[in-house]
């Protein structure tokens, strides 16, 4: 349905729209029949078996009084027993069946009940192949003394470690009791206690309702440093001091966001720095962001990632897309808010450079995508939602909101965004909901500033609209001139005015290199600026891609070290893709992958195997 037809709907129909009125193509659940209201976990962590085992008890709200069937999402779970639990706590055995396994979506767990029970209890265990869990041997950790385990539930991996309605259209509160080896700390997306004894038993409560993809757990040798009245950093002992220093501005970020968009509603905002195999930059698990150590650059130049994950506390965690086809409502809003946080804390120059780099890289990415993949609202039926995590929902979504800001002005647009968060707090939404809210709170109040056809083009059109606002950084003018002079041969690499460049200026320079730089150019840059081996992951992966395109094979030993150590997909997939374009490069990449894959997260391992055309 187009935007024009959406806005023509009667106001009553708009008001009564429910999040699950649009079926989630990535879930077997039937929340219109019965929905999960609360989850209680009681699990034991077994590193030897690489499994979680115990009980999941689901509190249910029945919307169809005649229904007697509960359908849950699972993937590779061993279901041992299912019991119905009545209002007095009495249990009775319930029959169940598991559908055949789908390669993407797993197996529907179908539970048949004699009556609409208020709760069901499922005894189960995970398998070592669970896609949402990574089990790490001691040798893969910083101290090499203890094992480590962490989850990654987004997009639909929660079902691999808990039987539930794995759709963001359903929100639930949860409690958990977790048994783990003594001396190790358990962290969950809940009320973590800084001073908790490492006695082998941890209890958690999450009182705010969350969608399943925000259910998270980690277990390992973790130290903690408080960085503010409601912030702390958890990390392996060898990493925690550097991490706490890098993220010491977190409280200032929270305060800046509250000033713009209203109160922080999750009580605490902690950060867990995971081992380098973590497949993403960060994961916005409520109350405790899971973060990659690759953002610890030593100069706070990459803390925009923390600003992004913090922004999710308003956009995504608080107001959630009801399914992955509306991912821009999570990531577009979040990337917009991230940039506003960076501007408030670190200044407009830094925020503008971030915009220019992201806009440029989005245009480059879109050039190689199919038209449907370029749309903000897209059809992902039958497609793994992990495949939809391109720059489109993030940066095109952010660009769309910048477009609206440019037309309405911040004086009117900022209150609109804040009201969107306030009025939809702890709800799951689709684009239809946004359009209804926009129509009432901007379009009708300030008519004539934005045409309906313009919004329709942003949401449903391919590419970036021609009238998109263009960010300009005067600091980049000097970078662009230096790059042009270097490429023309009139400026030597050693004479580049780069001694004071920040990360974004280096990214701009590397992105200005031609599709196929010469070996001589790469060698000169390397000798002058030691880019091969840089500890800055954002600079490193772009540089390594450029070295591959140039045929500068002297960088290969450091490339191997980089992709052996790091599992963050953003940083290593482009390198593998560049290597795979030549037979020699592909064989080199396959050799490195064979050594690295045991330490990669299942998501990363699958992505690399697909690029190289080899088995996981």
C-alpha positions in Angstrom: 0.0 0.0 0.0 1.5 3.4 -0.9 1.8 6.3 1.4 -1.0 8.2 -0.2 -3.4 5.3 0.4 -2.2 5.0 3.9 -2.9 8.6 4.8 -6.3 8.3 3.2 -7.4 5.6 5.6 -10.1 6.7 8.1 -8.6 7.9 11.4 -10.5 5.2 13.4 -8.8 2.5 11.3 -5.4 4.0 11.8 -6.0 4.3 15.6 -7.0 0.6 15.9 -4.1 -0.8 13.9 -2.3 -3.4 16.0 1.4 -4.4 15.7 0.6 -8.0 14.8 -2.0 -7.0 12.3 0.8 -7.4 9.8 2.1 -11.0 10.0 5.8 -11.4 10.7 7.2 -13.5 7.8 10.0 -14.7 10.1 8.0 -16.2 12.9 5.7 -19.2 13.2 4.0 -17.7 16.2 0.4 -16.6 16.2 0.3 -13.7 18.7 -3.2 -12.7 17.5 -4.4 -15.9 19.1 -2.2 -16.0 22.2 0.8 -13.9 23.2 3.6 -14.3 25.7 3.4 -11.8 28.5 6.3 -12.9 30.7 9.2 -15.4 30.7 10.8 -17.1 33.6 14.1 -18.9 32.9 15.9 -21.4 35.1 19.0 -22.6 33.2 22.4 -24.2 33.9 25.5 -23.4 31.9 27.6 -26.4 30.9 30.8 -25.4 29.1 31.9 -29.1 28.6 28.7 -29.9 26.8 28.3 -26.4 25.3 24.7 -26.3 26.3 22.1 -24.4 28.4 19.6 -26.8 30.0 16.6 -26.2 32.2 13.1 -24.7 32.1 11.4 -21.8 30.3 8.0 -20.9 31.8 5.8 -18.7 29.6 2.9 -16.6 31.0 0.2 -16.3 28.4 -2.5 -13.8 27.3 -5.2 -15.6 25.3 -6.9 -13.4 22.7 -9.1 -16.1 21.2 -11.0 -17.8 24.1 -11.7 -20.9 22.0 -8.0 -21.5 21.1 -6.2 -24.4 22.6 -2.9 -24.3 20.6 0.2 -22.4 21.3 2.8 -22.1 18.5 6.4 -21.1 19.4 9.6 -20.6 17.5 12.6 -22.9 18.0 15.8 -23.8 16.2 17.8 -26.9 17.1 16.4 -27.1 20.6 15.9 -30.5 22.3 12.4 -30.3 23.8 12.1 -32.8 26.7 8.7 -32.1 28.3 5.9 -29.5 28.2 3.5 -28.9 31.0 0.4 -26.7 31.4 0.4 -24.7 34.7 -3.0 -23.6 36.1 -3.7 -20.6 38.2 -2.9 -22.5 41.4 0.5 -23.7 40.1 -0.7 -27.3 39.4 1.0 -28.9 36.4 -0.4 -31.3 33.8 1.3 -32.9 30.9 0.7 -31.2 27.5 1.2 -32.8 24.1 3.6 -31.2 21.6 5.2 -31.7 18.3 8.1 -30.1 16.4 7.7 -29.3 12.7 10.4 -30.3 10.2 13.4 -28.0 10.4 13.6 -25.0 8.0 17.1 -23.9 7.2 16.4 -20.3 8.0 13.4 -20.3 10.4 13.9 -23.5 12.4 11.0 -25.6 13.7 7.6 -24.6 14.9 6.9 -26.0 18.4 3.2 -26.8 18.5 1.7 -27.3 22.0 -1.9 -28.6 22.4 -3.7 -27.8 25.6 -6.9 -29.1 27.2 -7.8 -25.5 28.2 -6.4 -22.0 27.9 -3.8 -22.4 30.6 -2.3 -19.2 32.0 1.2 -20.6 31.8 3.2 -23.4 30.2 6.6 -24.8 31.4 9.0 -26.3 28.8 12.0 -28.4 29.8 14.6 -28.2 27.1 18.3 -28.0 26.3 20.3 -26.2 23.6 22.7 -27.9 21.2 26.3 -26.9 20.5 25.3 -25.7 17.0 22.9 -23.1 18.4 23.2 -20.1 16.1 22.5 -17.6 18.9 25.3 -18.7 21.2 29.1 -18.7 20.9 31.1 -21.0 23.1 34.7 -20.1 23.4 37.6 -22.2 24.8 40.0 -20.6 27.3 42.6 -20.2 24.5 40.2 -17.9 22.7 40.0 -15.4 25.6 42.4 -12.6 26.7 43.6 -14.5 29.8 43.5 -18.0 28.3 42.3 -19.2 31.7 38.6 -19.6 31.5 35.9 -20.4 28.9 33.5 -17.7 27.6 30.0 -17.8 26.2 27.8 -15.0 24.8 24.5 -14.7 22.9 23.5 -12.8 19.9 19.7 -13.0 19.5 19.1 -10.5 16.7 17.5 -11.0 14.3 15.9 -14.4 14.9 18.5 -16.3 16.9 16.7 -16.1 20.3 14.8 -19.2 19.2 18.0 -21.2 19.2 18.4 -20.9 23.0 14.9 -20.3 24.3 11.5 -21.6 23.0 9.4 -18.5 22.5 7.5 -16.2 20.1 10.6 -14.9 18.3 9.0 -11.9 16.7 9.5 -8.2 17.7 5.8 -7.7 17.6 5.6 -9.5 21.0 7.1 -7.9 24.1 7.5 -9.6 27.5 9.1 -9.1 30.9 11.4 -11.8 32.2 13.2 -13.2 35.2 16.0 -15.7 35.2 18.0 -17.9 37.5 21.3 -19.0 36.0 23.8 -21.5 37.3 27.4 -21.2 36.1 30.9 -22.2 37.2 32.0 -20.5 40.4 34.4 -17.6 39.7 32.7 -16.6 36.5 30.3 -13.8 36.1 26.9 -14.0 34.3 25.5 -10.9 32.6 22.0 -10.6 31.2 20.0 -7.8 29.5 18.4 -7.1 32.9 19.4 -5.8 36.4 23.1 -6.7 36.7 24.7 -6.1 40.1 28.2 -4.6 40.0 29.0 -6.2 43.3 27.4 -9.6 42.7 29.3 -12.5 44.3 30.8 -14.9 41.8 29.3 -17.8 43.7 27.8 -19.8 40.7 24.2 -18.6 41.0 22.8 -15.4 39.5 19.2 -14.0 39.5 17.9 -11.4 37.1 14.7 -9.3 36.6 13.7 -7.3 33.6 10.6 -5.3 34.5 10.3 -3.4 31.2 8.8 -5.5 28.4 11.2 -6.3 25.6 11.1 -8.2 22.3 12.8 -11.5 22.0 15.8 -10.3 20.0 16.9 -8.2 23.1 17.1 -11.3 25.3 20.8 -11.7 26.1 23.3 -13.6 28.2 27.1 -13.8 28.6 29.2 -15.9 31.0 33.0 -15.5 31.5 35.8 -14.0 33.5 34.6 -10.5 33.7 35.9 -7.5 35.8 33.9 -4.3 36.2 34.6 -0.6 36.5 31.9 1.9 37.3 32.1 5.0 35.0 29.2 7.0 36.4 26.2 7.0 38.7 24.3 4.7 36.4 27.0 3.3 34.1 29.7 0.7 34.3 31.9 -1.3 32.0 32.3 -5.1 32.2 35.2 -6.7 30.3 37.9 -9.3 30.6 40.4 -8.2 33.3 43.1 -7.3 30.7 40.8 -5.1 28.8 38.6 -3.4 31.5 40.8 -0.4 32.3 41.2 0.7 28.7 37.5 0.1 28.0 36.5 2.2 31.0 38.7 5.0 29.9 37.4 4.9 26.3 33.8 4.9 27.4 34.1 7.5 30.2 31.8 9.9 28.4 28.8 7.5 28.5 27.0 9.5 31.2 27.4 12.7 29.2 25.9 10.9 26.2 22.9 9.8 28.3 22.3 13.3 29.6 22.6 14.8 26.1 20.0 12.3 24.7 17.6 12.9 27.6 17.8 16.7 26.9 16.7 16.0 23.3 14.3 13.0 23.6 13.2 12.6 27.1 14.1 10.4 30.1 16.2 7.3 29.9 13.7 4.6 31.0 16.0 1.6 31.6 17.5 2.6 35.0 21.1 1.7 34.1 23.2 1.7 31.0 26.2 -0.6 31.2 28.6 -1.8 28.5 29.9 -5.4 28.2 33.1 -5.6 26.0 33.1 -9.0 24.5 36.0 -10.9 22.9 37.0 -9.9 19.4 35.0 -12.7 17.8 31.7 -10.8 18.5 30.1 -10.5 15.0 28.8 -7.0 15.3 30.0 -3.6 16.4 27.5 -3.5 19.2 24.2 -5.0 20.2 21.7 -2.8 22.0 20.6 -5.3 24.7 18.7 -3.2 27.2 20.6 -2.1 30.3 23.8 -3.6 28.9 25.1 -3.0 25.5 27.3 -5.8 24.1 30.3 -4.2 22.3 33.2 -5.2 20.2 36.7 -4.4 21.5 37.5 -3.1 18.0 36.1 0.3 19.1 38.7 0.8 21.8 41.0 3.0 19.7 42.6 4.8 22.6 41.4 8.2 21.4 37.6 7.9 21.6 37.4 8.3 17.8 35.1 5.3 17.5 32.7 5.9 20.4 30.0 6.8 17.9 29.2 3.1 18.1 28.3 3.6 21.8 26.2 6.6 20.9 24.4 4.4 18.4 23.7 1.6 20.9 22.7 4.1 23.5 20.3 5.7 21.0 18.6 2.4 20.7 17.4 2.9 24.3 14.8 5.2 22.7 14.6 3.9 19.2 14.3 0.1 18.9 14.3 -0.9 22.5 11.6 1.5 23.5 9.8 1.8 20.2 10.4 -1.4 18.2 9.8 -2.4 14.6 7.1 -5.1 14.6 9.0 -7.1 12.0 12.2 -6.9 10.0 10.5 -5.4 6.9 10.3 -2.2 8.9 13.8 -2.2 10.2 14.3 1.4 9.3 12.1 2.4 12.2 14.7 0.9 14.5 18.0 1.6 12.7 17.1 4.8 10.8 15.8 6.6 13.9 18.8 5.2 15.9 21.4 6.3 13.4 19.8 9.8 13.3 19.8 10.0 17.1 23.4 8.7 17.2 24.5 11.6 15.0 22.7 14.1 17.2 24.4 12.6 20.3 27.8 12.9 18.6 27.1 16.5 17.7 26.0 17.4 21.3 29.0 15.7 23.0 31.8 16.0 20.4 30.8 19.0 18.3 29.2 19.7 14.9 32.5 19.2 12.9 32.8 15.5 14.0 29.1 14.9 13.5 29.2 16.4 10.0 32.2 14.3 9.0 30.4 11.2 10.1 27.4 12.2 7.9 29.5 12.8 4.9 31.4 9.5 5.2 28.2 7.5 5.8 26.3 9.2 3.0 29.2 8.5 0.5 29.5 4.8 1.6 25.7 4.3 1.4 25.7 5.6 -2.2 28.5 3.2 -3.1 26.8 0.3 -1.4 23.4 1.0 -3.1 25.0 1.0 -6.5 25.6 -2.8 -6.2 22.1 -3.6 -4.8 18.9 -4.8 -6.4 16.0 -2.2 -6.4 14.0 -4.0 -3.7 17.0 -4.0 -1.4 17.3 -0.2 -1.7 13.8 0.5 -0.3 13.3 1.5 3.3 10.1 -0.7 3.4 10.9 -3.9 1.7 9.6 -7.4 1.3 11.7 -10.0 3.2 9.3 -12.9 2.8 11.3 -16.1 2.7 14.6 -14.2 3.2 16.8 -14.5 6.3 16.4 -11.2 8.1 20.2 -11.1 8.7 20.5 -10.5 5.0 18.5 -7.3 5.4 21.1 -5.6 7.6 22.6 -3.4 4.9 23.2 0.3 5.1 19.7 1.0 3.8 17.7 0.8 7.0 20.6 2.5 8.9 21.8 5.3 6.7 19.0 5.8 4.2 16.6 5.7 7.2 18.7 8.4 8.9 18.9 10.4 5.7 15.1 10.4 5.4 14.8 11.8 8.9 17.4 14.4 8.1 15.3 15.3 5.1 12.3 15.9 7.3 14.4 17.8 9.7 15.7 20.1 6.9 12.1 20.9 5.8 10.5 21.4 9.2 13.4 22.7 11.1 14.8 21.4 14.4 12.5 23.6 16.5 9.5 21.6 15.2 11.1 18.3 14.3 12.8 17.6 17.6 9.5 17.8 19.6 8.0 15.5 17.0 10.7 12.8 17.5 10.4 13.1 21.2 6.6 12.8 21.0 7.0 9.7 18.8 9.1 8.0 21.5 6.8 9.1 24.3 3.5 8.1 22.6 4.8 4.7 21.4 7.0 3.7 24.4 7.2 -0.1 25.0 5.2 -0.7 21.8 6.0 -2.5 18.5 5.2 -0.5 15.4 5.2 -0.6 11.6 5.6 2.1 9.0 1.8 2.6 8.9 2.0 3.7 12.5 4.7 6.2 11.8 2.8 7.7 8.8 -0.4 8.1 10.9 1.6 9.9 13.6 3.5 12.0 11.1 0.3 13.0 9.3 -1.3 14.2 12.6 1.7 15.8 14.2 3.7 17.4 11.3 2.0 17.2 7.9 -1.4 18.7 9.1 0.2 21.2 11.5 2.7 22.6 8.9 1.1 22.0 5.5 3.0 22.4 2.2 6.5 21.7 3.5 6.7 18.1 2.3 4.7 16.4 -0.4 3.2 13.0 -0.1 5.0 11.9 -3.3 8.3 12.8 -1.7 7.8 10.7 1.4 6.5 7.8 -0.8 9.8 8.0 -2.8 11.9 7.8 0.4 10.0 4.8 1.7 9.3 2.8 -1.4 11.7 4.2 -4.0 15.1 2.8 -5.0 18.3 4.8 -4.4 18.5 8.2 -2.6 16.1 10.9 -3.8 17.7 13.7 -5.8 16.6 16.4 -3.3 18.2 14.6 -0.3 20.1 17.1 1.9 23.8 17.0 1.3 26.1 17.3 4.2 29.4 19.2 3.6 32.5 19.2 5.8 35.0 22.0 5.3 37.6 19.8 7.0 37.1 17.3 4.2 37.9 20.0 1.6 41.5 19.9 2.7 41.5 16.1 2.7 40.1 16.0 -0.8 42.7 18.4 -2.1 45.5 16.3 -0.5 44.1 13.1 -2.0 43.8 14.7 -5.5 47.3 16.1 -5.3 48.7 12.7 -4.1 47.0 10.8 -6.9 48.2 13.3 -9.5 51.7 12.8 -8.3 52.2 16.4 -7.2 52.2 15.6 -3.4 54.4 12.9 -1.9 52.8 10.6 0.6 55.1 11.7 3.3 54.0 15.3 2.8 50.3 14.7 3.3 48.9 17.1 6.0 47.7 14.1 8.0 49.5 14.4 11.3 46.4 15.8 13.0 43.8 13.9 11.0 41.1 12.1 13.0 39.6 8.8 12.0 36.9 10.3 9.7 39.6 12.3 7.8 41.5 9.1 7.2 38.4 7.3 6.1 37.6 10.1 3.6 41.2 9.9 2.2 41.1 6.1 1.8 37.7 6.2 0.2 39.1 8.7 -2.3 41.6 6.2 -3.6 40.8 4.8 -7.1 39.1 1.5 -7.6 42.6 0.1 -8.5 45.3 2.0 -6.8 48.9 1.3 -7.9 51.2 -0.8 -5.8 53.6 2.2 -5.7 51.0 4.4 -4.3 50.1 1.9 -1.5 53.7 1.3 -0.7 54.4 5.0 -0.4 51.4 5.6 1.9 52.4 2.6 4.0 56.0 3.7 4.4 54.9 7.2 5.4 51.9 6.5 7.7 52.2 2.8 8.7 48.6 2.0 7.8 49.2 -1.7 7.5 48.9 -2.9 11.1 47.0 0.1 12.4 45.0 -0.6 15.6 42.0 1.3 14.3 39.6 -1.2 12.9 37.6 1.3 10.8 40.8 2.5 9.1 42.2 -1.0 8.9 39.5 -2.7 7.0 39.1 0.0 4.4 42.9 0.1 4.0 43.2 -3.6 3.6 40.4 -3.7 1.0 42.4 -1.0 -1.0 45.6 -3.1 -0.7 43.8 -6.1 -2.1 42.4 -4.1 -5.0 45.9 -2.7 -5.7 47.6 -6.1 -5.6 49.8 -4.8 -2.7 50.5 -8.3 -1.3 53.0 -7.0 1.3 50.0 -6.3 3.5 48.8 -9.9 3.4 50.5 -11.1 6.6 48.8 -8.3 8.5 45.5 -9.0 6.8 45.8 -12.6 7.9 46.4 -11.4 11.5 43.5 -9.0 11.4 40.9 -11.5 10.1 42.2 -14.3 12.3 41.8 -12.1 15.4 38.5 -10.3 14.7 35.1 -11.7 14.0 33.2 -8.4 13.5 31.4 -8.9 10.2 31.5 -5.3 9.1 35.3 -5.3 9.4 36.2 -8.6 7.8 33.5 -9.5 5.2 34.6 -6.6 2.8 38.2 -8.0 3.0 37.1 -11.5 2.2 34.9 -10.2 -0.7 37.8 -8.3 -2.2 40.2 -11.3 -1.9 37.6 -13.6 -3.4 37.6 -11.6 -6.7 40.9 -13.2 -7.8 41.8 -16.9 -7.7 45.1 -16.2 -5.9 43.3 -14.0 -3.4 40.5 -16.5 -2.9 43.0 -19.3 -2.1 44.8 -17.1 0.4 41.4 -16.2 2.0 40.3 -19.8 2.2 43.6 -20.7 3.9 43.1 -18.0 6.5 39.4 -18.9 7.0 40.3 -22.6 7.7 42.4 -21.3 10.6 40.0 -18.6 11.8 36.6 -20.3 11.5 36.8 -22.2 14.8 37.0 -18.9 16.6 34.3 -17.1 14.6 30.8 -16.7 15.8 28.3 -18.9 13.8 26.9 -15.8 12.1 30.4 -14.7 10.9 31.4 -18.2 9.9 28.3 -18.6 7.7 28.8 -15.2 6.1 32.4 -15.8 5.2 31.7 -19.3 3.9 29.0 -17.9 1.6 31.5 -15.3 0.2 34.1 -17.9 -0.4 31.8 -20.7 -1.6 33.1 -23.2 0.9 31.6 -25.3 3.7 31.3 -23.7 7.2 
